[in-house]
Amino acid sequence: MEDANPGDESEREGGTVLLVGSDAWRERVRPHLGVDDGGTRSVATAAAARAATDAGAAVAVVVAAQDLPDESGLALLASLRERGTAPAFVLAPRDDDGALAARAVAADVDGYVPADPAVLAERLPRAVEDHRERTGGDRPVTDEALASALGDPNRVTLVLSTGGTVRRANETARDLLADDSDGDANGDGDANEDGDANGNANGDGDAHGDRDAADVAGRPLWSLAAWADDGETRQRLQRAVSRAADGAYATAEVRLGTDGGQILDCAFRPVGDGTPSRVVVEGTDVTERVRLQEELARSEQLHRVTLNNMTDTILITDDEGRFTYVCPNVHFIFGYSAQEIRELGTIDELLGEDLFDRAELEANDVLTNIERTAVDKAGNEHTLLVNVRTVSIQGGTTLISCRDVTKRKQREQALTRLHRTSRALLYAETELEIAERIVADATSILPVPVFAVYRIDPDENALRPVASSPETESVHGPLHDRSLTHDHPVVRAFVENETVAVEEPPPAEALDAPSTALRSAVAIPLGEHGVLLAGAPERGAFDDVAMEVAELLAAAAEAALDRVERERTLRSRDRRLQQQNQQLTRVNQVNELIRGIDRTVVSAETREEIEHAVCEQLTESDRFAFAWIGAAGPHEEGLRPTARAGGGRGYLDGVALSPDGGEPALRTAASETPTLVSNVTDELRDRDWSKAAVSRDFHSVLSVPLSYDGVLLGTLTVYADRPDAFDGMVQSVLAELGATIASAINAVERKEALVSDAVVELEYRIADPTSVFHRLARAADCTVELEGEIRPGADDLVFVSVDGATAAAVVAAADDLVSVAAARAVEDDVVELRMDGPYVTSSLADHGAAIGTLRATPEATTMTVEVGGPVAVRTVDDVVSREYDDVELLARRERADATATYRRPGEQLLETLTPRQLEVARVAYRSGYFDSPRRATGEEIAASLDISDTAFYEHVRAVQGRLFSALLDGRRGVE
């Protein structure tokens, strides 16, 4: 019967079940007790419950809620047992959170009925029985009690013999443990332990046995196939049965099936007066609980592993800043152990005061990226990013996470300084300026003292130090040139184009510097420009951040060096282009000048016109200040000015034009090569002419010879009013102009010689033993005289008459001469010679002269040359002297009428013939083709000339036609 006032803590009379809990809880539980209201008493608090049991009332069992106003249900149990008046105790909480069940088991409650009060009627008798067994009561377990226990569908319940054979099993046990085997009806031979030889259920008070238990009954508990086949499970079962058979309470946690099967928490209770006669096994499915515990263990292990290996440090403090939790990996940042951190007391001792604003944190729940500097146990400074969050964990209210960003901060600072250096390098103009800037800024970018830049010397194939930081020599010692053949880190870095780090072997050995204090160094290539060397007096100075920054510094230096080289190349290219443009402009100007001179030279009729036109046109523009042409007289040495133009202002009258005067034109005449004086002042102390030139503002001079066919006809000398006015192009153009002028002069002189009535005959004695005619005369011991030459050119054809020997003897002598390509006798005293190259007659003809006679004896050779018009005797002398080594002019004779001598009869007709026609006519005439009878046929003559018969007859008819036309019509020839 329930209290009239539910909240009253007074006892109820006459009940054997004491309910302890709130009104709502009692209303929920009472209908399921299976006991009359007269058999229950009710109280609301733990204190009232203790008072009820102390009063001596017959309380068989206490059913309590967990949540009581003054303390918990489990606390009530503990206090009752301490008093020694504890009846059976059943805990019936409103909710089961898993953890409470574990605590209830640990407290050894007699019954536990969470959530579902409907099973209370079944649990109360068993709880009383369990209590009596546990406390040593002498009341035996009744069949009714066993029946009640066996009927609990939430438990696995079995009754065993003391030998472990299954006697009875509830439905839950059979469903879980039964298999298809027949089992052993007699068990292990222990059926007689309870006086039942047949092993039936009569020993348990069941006359008819338990047919449904046949699949498990009669078999040892540990032999059932349902248990996990791991060996350990069956051993646990055997040990628990053995303890219970000895009268002790035992427990065992066993697994069913393979890995992942159900897990039972089994209690083994001995039953019987005095000596146990049977063992009751009650098993509860704790699979989910074990799974949760295992997952929790794995989670805790993962948590420990994660916290131990993460780089961030986690700290939890209370509102006063005292540590309530310290992450195990705290030493990664601070160097302290977790215990040492706790001993510091508060977070202020570790990270300093005023880490964050408490009001701001409460308003936002989280504060992120607070930058703070902290000092570790070794005294090293660290830059930290701190995040703060409000939490409620085991008394802690503030979670603080610290991330070490020291290296990142250093990298950011280094990159900022490197950026400034890179900007400064944009304005550097030389390699040395770049090298000096790099070593000057490097020590502020990286905390190492030694920096040096080596530059490659391509001429010596060596790396030379061009700049170094101030501390380099004191820390490392003097720097030396390194040949590319040396085995040195700087050389390897340059040759292999890869960074070389030096720590092992020791830097003193690797750097070939015995006195160095460096303990670590790196050599970083600067592309094709050189190498950057960095070093520090401690090991490990170049970690990942330092190495990255050093390589970025080297990359900036390389880029700047590339830029300077590229700009220098571009400037050089621009200068070359500008020079080329200027040169092209000069070339165009000079070419225009030369074209004008060429037109004038071609149309000129006399040498005087050519020379004056050349000088005038050369000085028309401002390019040249003065020009003159000088020629050597026939009987004098030195030069005679023949034309001049420009602002000479008496220069030629003020200088000596004799060979020893030193004037550039005189030097050109003597050497017959161009003479260049780039700066007249270079000769002021040595040459008198230079003083006269400088006084007239002449600062550079070029003199070129006027030579034709190796004969010097004069000199052209040009003066400019600035030094170095005659570059290579101008020199080349003026040298070619000199050759053009000489050719033009020679042409007009030849033309004048052809129409001149005045003839000069020069007689020479030739003592040169190598001359062709002299060698023929001496070899054949005869006199050889030139009859005429047919085809001037590359292979002159000449005819010679022989006196004192046969023509065959002369032909035989000619065969031994290299200068004679071929020889044959055309008459008994006439020999045809084909010369191997131009003969002297061709050279004389080019200069307007012709051979009169050429007669050679074994002793000497004499030759007369006829010169007409203005052709200088000196020109002929030059030609003859160039042809023969030992020449002597015997006589010089002048004649007024050149018709009979200089122009032989029929010469005008011969001029109308081609060289081939003239050759054919002369060979035919000398061979007797025109004699009667003929001494040679046309076929024979054609064969000797190596032409066809038809060609021979065509040439003969052409010659005859021109001859008859000249005789009969008075014309020079016919077309």
Steps between C-alpha positions, in 0.01 A plus 500: 500500500640841403555794731219750522763768451736379228772728617492380858806303599317300775504123481216283381386222728518129435667481165792272386592707190638848564465743210745796507442776250291792388121493473516483122750215513289304754186545287692356210648203687235393754250341253769253385615366836259207509453567871194626684505852624512360850836340418671825403633804676604825331746778582630788291859542625801292581494620860146374542600167349783457753262589780248241375756222501641604837154477661517122479210463265499187285629660175584219261606711205566868426402625153662843445529762230843632415408866522396577859464846648781463749737249337514229231351153519846338489611726787200373698608140432850573625372660821262210572777246461723700726231483772477122458121515469482489121213292360496391137546808278354557150596816308227618261620820330276692264768498228805282425801683353731194491741649747245460786461131422874451535500684833204294623679177413808627677288581809367141497133585496267204537290614210512761229181592311558799273228670297245213502331449840285221357765243591506597868260220597744247361812665638398554861502129611828440326650810654407375845649160422816654361530712808472204729754302301740792502458570869512135603135466596386151570189510290544263205414599152156367440366349183275801483802726510673294233188507290488875537864532395456262208201696379691831458509550119773764528758269648675180403432266794632149542507251786818290507617207697807572706695321229381754244236293318197696388184382681254768413503802268248772434373580153741787460797269571372231266448747215848636547702187581325206332649320198399202288719238673349229712713576799580265782186403699722384782717810488850436621390213726402736780121444471503293817622799696134588572379135519357493144662208325308568184608858487141625478347807657360321803793607704380858448145422609375471141345146475462523128831669422547782251464357153577835341834513675619173349728681258701656787414289802733221599804665348783684670443873475838568337446233232209682337585594142355850537805627692777678314764254391791693649601263782493777760118513515466130590775526761323794665177297517679202659673720760172675592310170541781362713493799736122488530515123575738588783232733643638830373322758293669534155462708184625463145465710187477267200448538129265314268585400145779649294651846532227757524247263675303565814670541835341368824585615851429178701458465876558153652320449838526183708163358625443266794513471875858474609663321209374639164284254309466702185619818329270767358641698209345836403630670193430857387565617143767769533597503133403861449668608822823324407485642151458848642783441744728375220408791280563732790839337557588532132379857499710576805801335338444699180461810711829431678682424173358810336587728788847351530579549131323821404712815485237724655492508878163487683459647847183528714468739792234604746369852539805590709741385231613190693577199285243221509639317196839507325550326165776234514680655201556832675875445485499538119462874534600592855755232589325440832330176604127502576576485873741795476232701322251422779757611757517840332154556645312715252493577130640848570830344612525323165361747245507824693226714640207645310495220246136577416206709607269288715193711411574466129538124535168470683334705228645297210574158655820481295799728428736403218851581375628685803872552433716459807874459563609238754835373626560126529689316771830540312452875466408499131233740387194368314226681313162339573152527356256446788130409474278525809156334540251469786438139611369300793728200539581344839501829680676684219332801339758626247671298226819653362672362190851616409659464158871571452536730197856606572635366172209639305550839665871488424420405142252786467750748639774363275274519195408860585866597519573296187226691319668829590833365378343380173354847441840658565661259252272637228709817500843335507696561179807279537580148617722637776222724629265198511755285685565772757127556555439126552768457767404828668133398540547125547588511870177687577300244299662189650658473847837377372816714493686380191392587147716523190437529128733327253499609134623284213800629307451351150855587396657298782213253563513588869254619765616824662355650823374849415303591815464369856325592826700688768536197729609259228874535549487492881277189508614313191833649405612649166323389183700366205448452129374153415595338172231289340735203537488521883283267707332775698130552593493834319637338184263201522200729546598699190590205276204280601258795536372357830507619860779336704462479879808452719492344847658160441792481440591787735488841326868561566582201282226549240567875459877454495529756783674354807442811712129541426252517788211395276312186601237511227494661158315495169613590150215605271554547124418835338438349157784576259619795709656338806417368848362636830677357809330522841629363830453497877721400796239252633370174358148474361476871423334429167167341579219482246402865545857631488578291194186619322576866573866460398397348168244778445776754570724328246213492249449876544873557446501278192199683356670835558823378340301368204330837466827693507658267246191520282493879520872517422445271203212717383708817542786341314261388229352849484848648470585254226178578321565869536852456375373286216240763414767767509725278296222433250442873478869554436502213252209653316672838498829349388328280241321804362831682490672207330222465244537868413875459466456188286267683263749782466795265452320303229417810301839670546726532193832574669689413811480857618121494483489177701732624772336842543150350503596249766649764732212742448229246575679357804508846663160627391338382824625561853617143530857566376688829537770459234600255223781491249653262243872470452697336217868413472693666222698291246842621611444595865421345832219617729156616390372778282149632585280474192158586653366640830177626654369616840639732765867416462610861559852446374550164671678341201734795478586467867600137508784310337379249240835325476531133605649592837225750585280246672177642359237217476484530120878444479469191721225364278709559187796320655303199624222504237259424788250727679629720784267596785567759769199485733617793711755743363606608847653154551780607266548859615833423664638287215376648172515860376203452265271435798559852635394646166196271494387583856540872438246463217261297715587169333471228766491174306641393161454210259719454192431222245710394200376546142626170358406322181629153421764540769625833364476803728345791310481733802337548842169637627525661846197620696493707824222538760444761769442244778694202636403146402303620198607202290341183634538161338214556258636837379848355462364215288291733283784745439741213422255374236459856375877518457494187282211645296686829447816315394305289251333811356835680470653202324204482259521864392878478464467194276242680294726801462791277412310344209435835335824669591758589233784499750674169566770415751705191435666340801774244456568256785764243566362207702752291692241290684602137434148381579331683211336259254673618182844506663456142628385380155796669331746357747347150496491480116821710457335729251343840458128530568305806388136591557299496181170615653240416757156385400269470802578713806328373809513209737708283263688718250585342161826630354717412196877510507757466220804283555850566370786256556291194590205305379145572606483146642789577736323806629174302543693238699650773719157659549352169619726523806370845602210528743410848370435354150178304484556366146742543208498385135695580186290669233794552258859391494603819677176604671365359828157558656508540880190488717597674823369378839358836606519861379825600336676838536341621177154490667616707800662762273189519283286569811710813558497627138841359400605237247808287442697605194762225499591216736819309419672243721844339464676257731674802654219755552162633391422841352157654468364826362169644618308771321306741721254743349345824629501588869584155631771552761831329438499415871185294448673291233805466721278368781337243270830375358672497841211302647528244218880455511746508787806655329403776256707787367365791292751541216342779299203732477411630157218731396341519159246748371334271237370174639321385185778282360622355826239517767209402277617226265343449153166320520467565875160658459385189314640274772308695763176397331579130542419296806792338682389157371474622140842659524645177645350285226617740223855522633535121557360431154736754344807370687404139425496562120125463457498794260813375306466325170522215524378499862740371756219418746133420453216664686429176689859486625497862615159454667636197687803701620270772625265245663199630307267340244558521127185704458609753760839536332348574155250748649780694672711506179205625290425771757861623493509497121171689482627775729830519307336540159246746638779714638696485173213545254245707691736701720310401814662371817305183491157352463255374756 
